[in-house]
């Protein structure tokens, strides 16, 4: 590949696929040669916007454009496995958008196939390339936050309701890959509860909890049925806390020099000390994360090095998603990631009595209050 720009083909021109193709077209590091989509209207748009060739299928792309060195798959999740396998068998390097596959078996097969063919296989875990997320990872590794207690994320909005995957598989890969990346460890079990309000059997909202061996916890709230668009991550440590708001136009990352601490020795009248300190807003690169992600992919292809979000990273996320789906179907029972079995108990000292419900006294009705204009 040295001395010549990488020639790329894109499969899938949906809402995100168009963004992918646009990004690759604008990058000087590669040449976007051909796009494929079953919808001729989308193909016409691609020819007009990016002056590229178009075909209806990956088969046509591979047959008619053998010069392409890499295939980028941004088609629906249900097609990822079959298309990635076909591209790998054709000796192409492959980039697959999230979720990598829809089950662990397929992810393992693709990973093994890429290794046997000596091909680069990268998964689109976009947040691993976000400047804010990389700064968070650096801050955690530096110990500036102290011991990490817990993380929670919200990825909610109103719209883009899918019919081929639920909110768990559509949204959670972003937050799962981010959490695994910044913590550098995998959870031991997961628990998920959700509900299907719009389409039977396709959860619109999911609350996903991850439990780690060192008592750390992470909680993910995902929904496409919410009045607000939120893309936020909160990390709480023993020394400091931080909030990453990806929906903010600027100042996306804030570090709070705040926390709570128990006194070294307890005596009468002493209490836990709560500290409120300064707020730091780090400067972050304004480079588009998607371009950073594809720059990394192109570099990995040219240098023949393992991507940050390689197939094993994709497999880890799919393994958690599969366990979470199992928990979802069992109304939230925790599922172990070591064996796939239902966990016997949550981590001590936490206990849950699922049969108990609080009995609250009936409150008197409040008098009506006239509204004021």
Helices and strands as residue ranges (DSSP letters): E 6-11, H 15-26, E 30-36, H 40-50, E 53-55, H 58-64, E 70-73, G 77-79, H 80-89, E 93-97, H 104-117, E 121-124, G 126-129, H 131-142, E 148-158, H 167-183, E 189-195, E 205-211, E 217-223, E 225-237, E 241-245, E 253-256, E 259-261, E 273-275, E 279-280, H 289-303, H 311-329, E 335-336
